[in-house]
Amino acid sequence: MDFLTYGIIATFILLYGAVSKRLASTCITGPMLFVLFGYFLGKDTTALFTSRAHMLVYITANITLILILFSDASRINLSLFRKEYDLPQRLLSIGLPLTIALGTVTGAYFVLHLPLWQAAVLATTLAPTDAALAQAVINLKTVPERIREAINVESGLNDGICFPILLMFLSLADPEIPTSSFAYWTAFISFQLVLGPLIGGVIGYLGGKLVNKATQRKWMSENFQHLSIIALSFMAFCFADFLGGNGFIAAFFAGLIFGYVTKRILKPISEFGESVSKLFILLTFLLFGAILVPEAITHFSYPALIYALISLTVIRILPVAISLIGKKLPPYSRLYIGWFGPRGAASILYLLLVVERYNLSYESTIFEVTTLTVLLSVFLHGLSAVWASDRYSESLSINS
């Protein structure tokens, strides 16, 4: 990109910011506008982006995910989470595996007719819900807090859980990679899921204590209190990844514990983290619209569109409904949780990992389907967030 491109992007960010508060109560979201804006800046239209574009999207999506996971987790009500942990636990332990299984079967035997392990790669790429797009729901106070927290925790953890599973399926799908034993993958996934929370929790606790002490003794300026949220999120991700844990889960748990430890001084720190996260969310979707969407549209096919629609509806809603059997939740609560499983930064990140580092025979199909699914999710979930939340709130009021 050249300076003209940077200037155009900066101008659009400023113009969007000028009306952002007004748009917050409407069906128009930032990601929707930035995907559209990015599309008109795309390399197929104005040739403003370079051949290294995929790496640019990958890095931006990675940074976005790390920041949003830490920032969102720091605002979770830990006391409520302890009481209501069963809801996200069911979504992750029952709903997520069922989502991957149903997505695999649909892709392999019904819609796309992919080889089994490549269908599993696609299903796992699309299984994690997006913490960035879920903000449209998480921030709506008309929705009960326990439901918002369940969606927040689910979207914060399922991308990290999906990562080692995706790597396992990729090793089975790519003929150039020697297949490892079941014992190896069991140990690898266990290390990822155990070390991630442990390392993240320790960093969040020690970092929170340090910020507290330094603030109380007036050693730490307000600016660096705010910047601590960036430093700690990347510390958690990088150290966990280096030691064999899952960096995304580590970032989430670091934010969760940091928010609890620093709750007396958290508000301004959290607000700064949210602002930085929002900037990277918008940049991620701008680049997505500019680079990935034009590529996918040139290879558009109806089977890909059908799978994308099924992925956002049946493949998501049915496993959620099954996972919540036995919970005393009204049908509209189950439907609301099932519908608001948007796909975004994590799916973009995992897609580029698949495309750039592996050699799959149906790579173009996986690229097309994933991009279409994220694109549809940005608009369908964005357009429905306020309306569906208002209808949901009204249903609760009528039946209370």
C-alpha positions as CSV (number, residue, x, y, z in Angstrom):
1,M,0.0,0.0,0.0
2,D,1.1,3.6,-0.6
3,F,0.5,6.8,1.3
4,L,-2.6,7.6,-0.7
5,T,-4.2,4.4,0.5
6,Y,-3.3,5.1,4.1
7,G,-4.7,8.6,3.8
8,I,-8.0,7.3,2.3
9,I,-8.3,4.7,5.1
10,A,-7.6,7.2,7.8
11,T,-10.2,9.6,6.4
12,F,-12.8,6.9,6.4
13,I,-12.0,5.9,10.0
14,L,-12.5,9.6,11.0
15,L,-15.8,9.9,9.1
16,Y,-17.1,6.7,10.6
17,G,-16.1,7.8,14.0
18,A,-18.0,11.0,13.6
19,V,-21.3,9.1,13.3
20,S,-20.4,6.0,15.2
21,K,-22.6,6.8,18.3
22,R,-25.6,7.5,16.0
23,L,-25.1,4.3,14.1
24,A,-24.8,2.2,17.3
25,S,-28.5,2.1,17.8
26,T,-29.2,1.1,14.2
27,C,-28.8,-2.0,12.1
28,I,-25.6,-0.7,10.5
29,T,-22.4,-1.9,12.1
30,G,-18.8,-0.8,11.6
31,P,-17.6,-4.2,10.2
32,M,-20.4,-4.0,7.5
33,L,-19.2,-0.5,6.4
34,F,-15.5,-1.4,6.5
35,V,-16.0,-4.6,4.5
36,L,-17.9,-2.6,1.8
37,F,-15.3,0.2,1.9
38,G,-12.5,-2.4,1.7
39,Y,-14.1,-4.0,-1.3
40,F,-14.0,-0.8,-3.2
41,L,-10.3,-0.4,-2.3
42,G,-9.6,-4.0,-3.3
43,K,-6.7,-5.0,-5.5
44,D,-9.1,-6.2,-8.3
45,T,-10.7,-2.7,-8.5
46,T,-8.0,-0.1,-7.7
47,A,-4.8,-2.3,-7.4
48,L,-3.9,-0.5,-4.2
49,F,-2.8,-3.7,-2.4
50,T,0.4,-5.7,-2.9
51,S,1.0,-9.4,-3.5
52,R,1.8,-9.8,0.2
53,A,-1.8,-9.0,1.0
54,H,-2.6,-12.4,2.6
55,M,0.1,-11.9,5.1
56,L,-1.1,-8.4,5.9
57,V,-4.6,-9.8,6.6
58,Y,-3.1,-12.7,8.7
59,I,-1.1,-10.4,10.9
60,T,-3.9,-7.9,11.4
61,A,-6.4,-10.6,12.3
62,N,-3.9,-12.2,14.7
63,I,-3.4,-8.9,16.5
64,T,-7.1,-8.2,16.6
65,L,-7.9,-11.6,18.1
66,I,-5.3,-11.3,20.8
67,L,-6.5,-7.8,21.8
68,I,-10.2,-8.5,21.7
69,L,-9.9,-11.7,23.7
70,F,-8.0,-10.0,26.5
71,S,-10.1,-6.8,26.4
72,D,-13.5,-8.7,26.4
73,A,-12.4,-11.1,29.1
74,S,-11.3,-8.3,31.4
75,R,-14.9,-7.0,31.5
76,I,-16.5,-10.4,32.4
77,N,-18.3,-10.5,35.7
78,L,-16.2,-13.2,37.3
79,S,-18.7,-13.7,40.2
80,L,-21.5,-14.3,37.7
81,F,-19.3,-16.5,35.6
82,R,-18.7,-18.8,38.6
83,K,-22.4,-19.2,39.2
84,E,-23.3,-19.6,35.5
85,Y,-20.3,-21.4,34.1
86,D,-22.5,-24.3,33.1
87,L,-23.9,-22.4,30.1
88,P,-20.7,-21.7,28.2
89,Q,-19.3,-25.1,29.4
90,R,-22.1,-26.9,27.6
91,L,-21.7,-24.7,24.5
92,L,-18.0,-25.6,24.4
93,S,-17.9,-29.2,25.5
94,I,-21.1,-30.4,23.7
95,G,-22.1,-27.7,21.1
96,L,-18.6,-27.2,19.6
97,P,-17.8,-30.8,18.9
98,L,-21.3,-31.3,17.4
99,T,-20.8,-28.2,15.3
100,I,-17.6,-29.6,13.8
101,A,-19.1,-33.1,13.3
102,L,-22.2,-31.7,11.6
103,G,-20.2,-29.4,9.4
104,T,-17.9,-32.2,8.4
105,V,-20.7,-34.5,7.4
106,T,-22.5,-31.7,5.5
107,G,-19.4,-30.8,3.6
108,A,-18.3,-34.4,2.8
109,Y,-21.6,-36.1,2.0
110,F,-24.3,-33.6,1.2
111,V,-23.3,-30.2,-0.3
112,L,-19.7,-29.9,-1.3
113,H,-18.6,-33.6,-1.5
114,L,-15.2,-32.8,-0.2
115,P,-12.8,-35.6,1.0
116,L,-13.6,-36.3,4.7
117,W,-10.6,-34.7,6.3
118,Q,-10.7,-31.6,4.1
119,A,-14.4,-31.3,5.1
120,A,-13.3,-31.5,8.7
121,V,-10.7,-28.7,8.0
122,L,-13.5,-26.5,6.6
123,A,-15.9,-27.3,9.5
124,T,-13.2,-26.5,12.1
125,T,-12.3,-23.3,10.3
126,L,-15.9,-22.2,10.6
127,A,-16.6,-23.5,14.0
128,P,-15.3,-20.7,16.2
129,T,-17.6,-17.8,16.8
130,D,-16.2,-14.3,16.6
131,A,-15.6,-12.2,19.7
132,A,-15.3,-9.0,17.5
133,L,-18.7,-9.4,15.7
134,A,-20.3,-10.7,19.0
135,Q,-19.7,-7.3,20.5
136,A,-22.8,-6.0,18.8
137,V,-24.8,-8.3,21.1
138,I,-22.5,-8.4,24.2
139,N,-22.8,-4.6,24.6
140,L,-26.6,-4.5,24.5
141,K,-27.9,-4.1,28.0
142,T,-31.4,-5.2,27.0
143,V,-30.1,-8.8,26.8
144,P,-29.8,-10.6,30.2
145,E,-26.3,-10.5,31.5
146,R,-26.0,-14.3,31.9
147,I,-26.8,-14.7,28.2
148,R,-24.3,-12.0,27.1
149,E,-21.6,-13.5,29.3
150,A,-22.3,-17.0,27.9
151,I,-21.9,-15.7,24.3
152,N,-18.8,-13.7,25.3
153,V,-17.1,-16.7,27.1
154,E,-17.9,-19.1,24.2
155,S,-16.6,-16.7,21.6
156,G,-13.5,-16.1,23.7
157,L,-12.5,-19.7,24.1
158,N,-13.8,-21.7,21.1
159,D,-11.2,-20.2,18.7
160,G,-8.4,-21.4,21.0
161,I,-10.0,-24.8,21.4
162,C,-10.4,-25.2,17.6
163,F,-6.8,-24.4,16.8
164,P,-5.1,-27.7,17.8
165,I,-8.1,-29.6,16.4
166,L,-7.6,-27.8,13.1
167,L,-3.9,-28.7,13.0
168,M,-4.7,-32.3,13.6
169,F,-7.2,-32.4,10.7
170,L,-4.7,-30.6,8.5
171,S,-2.1,-33.3,9.1
172,L,-4.6,-35.9,8.1
173,A,-5.8,-33.9,5.0
174,D,-2.4,-32.9,3.6
175,P,-0.7,-35.9,1.9
176,E,2.7,-34.1,2.2
177,I,2.6,-34.2,6.1
178,P,3.6,-37.4,7.9
179,T,0.6,-38.6,10.0
180,S,1.3,-38.5,13.7
181,S,-0.1,-41.0,16.2
182,F,-3.3,-40.6,18.1
183,A,-1.2,-40.4,21.3
184,Y,0.8,-37.5,19.9
185,W,-2.3,-35.5,19.1
186,T,-3.9,-36.3,22.4
187,A,-0.8,-35.0,24.2
188,F,-0.6,-31.9,21.9
189,I,-4.2,-30.9,22.4
190,S,-4.0,-31.5,26.1
191,F,-0.9,-29.3,26.5
192,Q,-2.6,-26.6,24.4
193,L,-5.7,-26.6,26.5
194,V,-4.0,-26.9,29.9
195,L,-1.0,-24.7,29.6
196,G,-2.9,-21.9,27.9
197,P,-5.2,-21.1,30.8
198,L,-2.5,-21.7,33.3
199,I,0.1,-19.4,31.7
200,G,-2.5,-16.8,30.9
201,G,-3.9,-16.8,34.4
202,V,-0.5,-16.4,36.0
203,I,0.5,-13.5,33.7
204,G,-2.9,-11.9,34.2
205,Y,-2.6,-12.2,38.0
206,L,1.0,-11.1,38.3
207,G,0.5,-8.3,35.8
208,G,-2.6,-7.1,37.6
209,K,-0.8,-7.1,40.9
210,L,2.1,-5.1,39.4
211,V,-0.3,-2.5,37.9
212,N,-2.2,-2.2,41.2
213,K,1.0,-1.7,43.3
214,A,2.6,0.7,40.8
215,T,-0.6,2.7,40.6
216,Q,-1.1,2.9,44.4
217,R,2.5,4.1,44.9
218,K,2.1,6.6,42.1
219,W,5.0,5.0,40.1
220,M,2.9,4.3,37.0
221,S,1.4,7.1,34.8
222,E,-2.1,6.8,33.6
223,N,-0.9,6.4,30.0
224,F,1.1,3.3,30.9
225,Q,-1.8,1.9,33.0
226,H,-3.7,1.9,29.7
227,L,-0.8,0.4,27.7
228,S,-0.5,-2.4,30.2
229,I,-3.5,-4.1,28.6
230,I,-1.6,-4.4,25.3
231,A,1.6,-5.6,26.9
232,L,-0.1,-8.2,29.0
233,S,-2.2,-9.6,26.1
234,F,0.8,-10.1,23.9
235,M,2.9,-11.5,26.9
236,A,0.2,-14.1,27.5
237,F,-0.1,-15.1,23.9
238,C,3.6,-15.2,23.1
239,F,4.8,-17.0,26.3
240,A,2.0,-19.6,26.1
241,D,2.8,-20.3,22.4
242,F,6.5,-20.6,23.2
243,L,5.9,-23.0,26.0
244,G,3.5,-25.2,24.1
245,G,0.2,-23.8,25.3
246,N,-2.6,-22.1,23.3
247,G,-1.9,-18.4,22.9
248,F,-5.5,-17.4,22.3
249,I,-6.8,-19.2,25.4
250,A,-3.9,-17.7,27.4
251,A,-4.9,-14.1,26.2
252,F,-8.5,-14.7,27.3
253,F,-7.6,-16.1,30.7
254,A,-5.0,-13.3,31.3
255,G,-7.7,-10.8,30.6
256,L,-10.2,-12.6,32.9
257,I,-7.8,-12.6,35.8
258,F,-6.4,-9.2,35.2
259,G,-9.9,-7.7,35.2
260,Y,-10.7,-9.4,38.5
261,V,-7.4,-8.3,40.2
262,T,-7.6,-4.7,38.9
263,K,-11.3,-4.1,39.2
264,R,-10.9,-0.9,41.3
265,I,-8.9,0.8,38.5
266,L,-10.1,-1.3,35.6
267,K,-12.7,1.0,33.9
268,P,-10.3,3.5,32.1
269,I,-7.8,0.7,31.3
270,S,-10.6,-1.4,29.8
271,E,-12.0,1.5,27.8
272,F,-8.6,2.1,26.3
273,G,-8.3,-1.6,25.4
274,E,-11.7,-1.6,23.9
275,S,-10.9,1.5,21.7
276,V,-7.7,-0.1,20.4
277,S,-9.5,-3.4,19.8
278,K,-12.2,-1.6,17.8
279,L,-9.6,0.0,15.6
280,F,-8.0,-3.4,14.7
281,I,-11.5,-5.0,14.2
282,L,-12.3,-2.4,11.6
283,L,-8.9,-2.7,9.9
284,T,-9.3,-6.5,9.8
285,F,-12.7,-6.3,8.1
286,L,-11.4,-3.6,5.7
287,L,-8.6,-5.8,4.6
288,F,-11.0,-8.8,4.5
289,G,-13.2,-6.8,2.1
290,A,-10.3,-5.5,0.0
291,I,-8.3,-8.7,-0.4
292,L,-10.3,-11.9,0.3
293,V,-13.8,-11.0,-0.8
294,P,-12.9,-10.1,-4.4
295,E,-11.0,-13.4,-4.8
296,A,-13.9,-15.4,-3.5
297,I,-16.5,-13.6,-5.6
298,T,-14.6,-14.4,-8.8
299,H,-15.0,-18.1,-7.9
300,F,-18.6,-17.9,-6.7
301,S,-20.6,-21.1,-6.8
302,Y,-24.1,-22.0,-5.5
303,P,-22.9,-25.0,-3.5
304,A,-20.5,-22.7,-1.6
305,L,-23.4,-20.3,-0.9
306,I,-25.7,-23.1,0.3
307,Y,-23.0,-24.5,2.6
308,A,-22.3,-21.0,4.0
309,L,-26.0,-20.4,4.8
310,I,-26.3,-23.9,6.4
311,S,-23.2,-23.2,8.4
312,L,-24.7,-20.0,9.9
313,T,-28.1,-21.7,10.6
314,V,-28.5,-25.4,11.0
315,I,-24.9,-26.3,11.7
316,R,-24.7,-23.7,14.4
317,I,-28.3,-23.7,15.9
318,L,-28.9,-27.4,16.1
319,P,-25.8,-28.3,18.2
320,V,-26.5,-25.3,20.5
321,A,-30.0,-26.5,21.0
322,I,-28.8,-30.1,21.8
323,S,-26.1,-28.8,24.2
324,L,-28.7,-26.8,26.2
325,I,-31.0,-29.8,26.7
326,G,-31.8,-30.0,30.5
327,K,-31.1,-26.3,31.1
328,K,-34.2,-24.3,32.2
329,L,-34.0,-21.9,29.3
330,P,-37.0,-20.8,27.2
331,P,-37.0,-21.7,23.5
332,Y,-36.3,-18.1,22.4
333,S,-33.2,-18.0,24.6
334,R,-31.8,-21.1,22.9
335,L,-32.6,-19.7,19.5
336,Y,-31.0,-16.4,20.4
337,I,-27.8,-18.0,21.6
338,G,-27.8,-20.3,18.5
339,W,-28.3,-17.5,16.0
340,F,-25.6,-15.2,17.5
341,G,-22.6,-17.3,16.6
342,P,-21.0,-15.0,14.1
343,R,-17.9,-16.0,12.1
344,G,-15.1,-13.5,11.7
345,A,-11.5,-12.9,12.7
346,A,-10.7,-16.5,13.9
347,S,-12.1,-18.0,10.7
348,I,-10.2,-15.5,8.6
349,L,-7.0,-16.3,10.5
350,Y,-7.4,-20.1,10.2
351,L,-8.4,-19.8,6.5
352,L,-5.1,-18.0,5.7
353,L,-3.2,-20.6,7.8
354,V,-4.7,-23.4,5.6
355,V,-4.2,-21.6,2.3
356,E,-0.6,-20.3,2.9
357,R,1.0,-23.2,4.8
358,Y,-0.7,-26.4,3.5
359,N,-1.3,-28.1,0.2
360,L,-4.9,-29.3,0.0
361,S,-6.6,-30.4,-3.3
362,Y,-9.8,-28.5,-2.5
363,E,-8.1,-25.4,-1.1
364,S,-10.0,-23.1,-3.4
365,T,-13.3,-24.5,-2.3
366,I,-12.4,-24.0,1.4
367,F,-11.3,-20.5,0.6
368,E,-14.5,-19.6,-1.2
369,V,-16.8,-21.1,1.4
370,T,-15.1,-19.6,4.4
371,T,-14.9,-16.2,2.8
372,L,-18.6,-16.3,1.8
373,T,-19.6,-17.5,5.3
374,V,-17.7,-14.7,7.0
375,L,-19.1,-12.1,4.5
376,L,-22.7,-13.3,5.1
377,S,-22.1,-13.3,8.8
378,V,-20.9,-9.7,8.9
379,F,-24.2,-8.6,7.3
380,L,-26.7,-11.0,8.6
381,H,-25.6,-10.8,12.2
382,G,-24.9,-7.1,12.0
383,L,-28.3,-6.3,10.5
384,S,-30.2,-8.5,13.0
385,A,-28.3,-7.7,16.2
386,V,-30.4,-4.7,17.5
387,W,-33.7,-6.0,16.1
388,A,-33.3,-9.6,17.3
389,S,-32.1,-8.4,20.8
390,D,-35.1,-6.0,21.1
391,R,-37.5,-8.8,20.1
392,Y,-35.8,-11.2,22.5
393,S,-36.0,-8.7,25.4
394,E,-39.7,-8.2,24.6
395,S,-40.3,-11.9,24.7
396,L,-38.6,-12.1,28.1
397,S,-40.8,-9.3,29.4
398,I,-44.0,-10.8,28.2
399,N,-43.2,-14.2,29.7
400,S,-41.8,-13.0,33.0
